[in-house]
Amino acid sequence: METEGKYIYGIIGTDGVRNFGPVGIGGRDDTVSTISYQDISAVISNFPMGRYELSRANLIGHQRVVERVMKEYAVLPVRAFTVAANAEEVRDFLRKRYRELTRLLKEFDNKIELGLSAYWKDMASIFQEIVDENKDIRQLKQAIVSSPNPNSINQKIILGGMVERAIKVKKEKEQEEIIHPLKRIAADICRNEASGDAMVLNAAFLVDRSSEKEFDIRVDELDQKYGARLKFKYVGPLPPYNFVTSNI
């Protein structure tokens, strides 16, 4: 028989025992509840020790529980698949980190994270813009096409580096254009790496709950303004994953 541990979803500011229903991850309909120390609590459900299946279904289940709790509480995120051996281990963690956790709960009270990423829709047109805008790139490209020679491989490598740098500059410029109308609303911004040529922006915004609707409106305006050029992906509200610097 497998030993049951306590799967931790996040930390909330309450001293009462809460029951969030049979929504625990793992497909067993485990009850999600709380384990408290003084005025803070860990949101937990039972989970078989040693069964750490990092699957899409479990990650979605984890997030679904967090979203349920966020309807009532500010949530300090805990890394997915954090499992304690028993309730006493959870209380010991809350006791040892009590001052830090209460500070973080106060710091992020009524704050949510909203994620926004943007992608160029047509990379062929972006590359053509780079050629049109950059005389050196244009001339080198024409030289490679018009007169192939033994040095063409080196020239192509040089051209590739020039284009890569030009894409970086273009991304930075368009990032600023996207972020500018959102800066006033956000309490903080975390810019993550924009991976691949097409991704222009990969950012998280820390926003007060009272400003969420205004932020939604600004994102809609960005989509209307740049929709022909950019595809936006907008997610949230989420716990402040990108802003809690402590490893909980």
MARVEXBA-698356 format. One line per 3 residues: number of its first residue (from 1); their letters; for each residue x, z, y of C-alpha. Coordinates in pm, whole numbers. Each point is the difference from the previous one (the first is absolute). Example, Ala and Ser with C-alpha at 12.3 -4.5 7.8 and 13.67 -1.06 7.14 Angstrom:
<rs>
1> AS> 1230 780 -450 ~ 137 -66 344
</rs>
This chain:
<rs>
1> MET> 0 0 0 ~ 136 -98 341 ~ 72 271 256
4> EGK> -219 -23 309 ~ 177 2 335 ~ -129 -6 357
7> YIY> 16 -337 175 ~ 43 47 377 ~ -162 -252 237
10> GII> 76 162 334 ~ -1 313 214 ~ -291 106 223
13> GTD> -69 288 236 ~ -260 219 -169 ~ -5 331 -185
16> GVR> -324 -63 -186 ~ -46 -140 -348 ~ -127 -356 33
19> NFG> -148 -230 -261 ~ 25 -371 81 ~ -169 -112 -320
22> PVG> 105 -166 -329 ~ 220 -263 164 ~ 348 84 -134
25> IGG> 239 -276 -103 ~ 59 -95 -362 ~ -351 -110 -94
28> RDD> -103 342 -134 ~ -232 98 288 ~ 200 316 65
31> TVS> -132 218 283 ~ 201 -15 321 ~ 22 345 157
34> TIS> 242 221 194 ~ 260 268 -64 ~ 63 216 307
37> YQD> 262 222 154 ~ -116 179 313 ~ -159 -270 221
40> ISA> 146 -312 -163 ~ -93 -172 -326 ~ 126 -263 -239
43> VIS> -259 -255 -115 ~ 38 -26 -378 ~ -150 -109 -327
46> NFP> 106 54 -361 ~ 245 -254 -136 ~ 181 -23 -335
49> MGR> 367 91 44 ~ 236 -284 -85 ~ -255 -279 33
52> YEL> 136 -164 315 ~ -145 -348 -6 ~ 87 -160 333
55> SRA> -285 -248 -24 ~ -203 -177 264 ~ -314 175 -128
58> NLI> 155 344 41 ~ 141 -79 344 ~ -344 -119 110
61> GHQ> -150 314 -152 ~ 246 216 192 ~ -88 -172 326
64> RVV> -374 24 -73 ~ 28 378 -30 ~ 202 23 322
67> ERV> -260 -208 185 ~ -276 230 -130 ~ 183 310 125
70> MKE> 78 -164 336 ~ -371 -12 80 ~ 20 375 57
73> YAV> 366 95 49 ~ 330 -115 142 ~ 217 -70 -304
76> LPV> 376 39 -29 ~ 96 -264 -255 ~ 183 87 -318
79> RAF> 193 -261 -193 ~ -211 -158 -273 ~ 45 149 -349
82> TVA> 110 342 118 ~ -102 233 -282 ~ 49 378 -21
85> ANA> 9 185 -330 ~ -281 240 92 ~ -196 157 284
88> EEV> 262 268 60 ~ 267 -266 58 ~ -225 -162 261
91> RDF> -53 335 178 ~ 373 67 -10 ~ 64 -336 166
94> LRK> -257 77 273 ~ 151 345 52 ~ 360 -124 28
97> RYR> -89 -286 235 ~ -275 184 188 ~ 157 -3 348
100> ELT> 97 -366 -24 ~ -338 -108 -138 ~ -199 188 263
103> RLL> 216 -155 272 ~ -57 -348 -139 ~ -374 57 -38
106> KEF> -17 104 364 ~ 217 -295 111 ~ -214 -255 -182
109> DNK> -337 162 49 ~ -263 -266 75 ~ 260 -276 -40
112> IEL> -27 -299 -231 ~ 230 -286 -93 ~ -110 -360 46
115> GLS> 209 -277 -151 ~ 28 -348 149 ~ 197 -292 -138
118> AYW> 9 -360 119 ~ 109 -322 -169 ~ 62 -350 132
121> KDM> -255 -231 -162 ~ 198 -325 14 ~ 375 37 -47
124> ASI> 57 -376 35 ~ -124 14 359 ~ 212 311 68
127> FQE> 314 -174 -123 ~ -87 -302 215 ~ -40 227 305
130> IVD> 346 141 -67 ~ 148 -349 -13 ~ -182 -104 318
133> ENK> 101 315 189 ~ 367 11 -101 ~ 226 -284 106
136> DIR> 292 104 -223 ~ -218 19 -310 ~ -159 -334 84
139> QLK> 334 -176 47 ~ 154 144 -317 ~ -306 -93 -205
142> QAI> 12 -355 134 ~ 372 -22 -78 ~ -54 109 -362
145> VSS> -284 -249 -50 ~ 164 -298 169 ~ 353 19 -139
148> PNP> 45 178 -333 ~ 362 90 -63 ~ 209 239 -215
151> NSI> -48 273 260 ~ -379 -22 -14 ~ -29 302 -235
154> NQK> 183 218 251 ~ -211 -145 279 ~ -317 82 -193
157> IIL> 119 359 -48 ~ 69 26 373 ~ -341 -153 76
160> GGM> -170 246 -234 ~ 163 293 180 ~ -105 -137 340
163> VER> -359 -42 -116 ~ -4 350 -150 ~ 114 151 331
166> AIK> -255 -208 191 ~ -280 124 -229 ~ 111 360 64
169> VKK> -13 -53 377 ~ -341 -167 -22 ~ -134 284 -217
172> EKE> 122 263 246 ~ -167 -180 289 ~ -334 -35 -180
175> QEE> 18 359 -126 ~ 15 120 359 ~ -296 -217 94
178> IIH> -207 147 -283 ~ 102 362 53 ~ -25 2 381
181> PLK> -381 50 24 ~ 11 265 -275 ~ 277 217 148
184> RIA> -229 174 246 ~ -236 114 -275 ~ 255 109 -261
187> ADI> 169 339 10 ~ 292 -143 -196 ~ 105 -327 -166
190> CRN> 209 -55 -313 ~ 138 -351 -43 ~ 80 -74 -360
193> EAS> 204 -297 -118 ~ -181 -331 21 ~ 104 -152 -333
196> GDA> 17 -374 -58 ~ -10 -281 252 ~ -378 2 50
199> MVL> -51 371 72 ~ 22 57 375 ~ -109 364 21
202> NAA> -21 296 -236 ~ -91 306 203 ~ -182 332 -26
205> FLV> -172 162 296 ~ -75 371 39 ~ -335 19 177
208> DRS> -233 280 101 ~ -329 -23 -190 ~ -188 -23 330
211> SEK> 194 -321 82 ~ -58 -176 -332 ~ -289 -213 129
214> EFD> 199 -112 305 ~ 291 -92 -228 ~ -238 -203 -220
217> IRV> -118 -191 307 ~ 357 -82 107 ~ 84 -127 -349
220> DEL> -311 -221 8 ~ 116 -138 335 ~ 343 -77 -145
223> DQK> -164 -186 -289 ~ -208 -205 244 ~ 304 -78 214
226> YGA> 252 -80 -276 ~ -228 -76 -297 ~ 92 -367 -13
229> RLK> 369 90 -28 ~ 6 339 -174 ~ -173 165 -292
232> FKY> -51 373 55 ~ -34 272 -262 ~ -147 324 136
235> VGP> -28 315 -215 ~ -112 358 57 ~ -76 263 83
238> LPP> 279 152 -208 ~ 187 329 5 ~ 316 -14 214
241> YNF> 221 -131 -281 ~ 251 -160 237 ~ 17 294 242
244> VTS> 37 311 -215 ~ 377 8 -20 ~ 11 300 -233
247> NI> 6 -77 -371 ~ -316 169 -124
</rs>
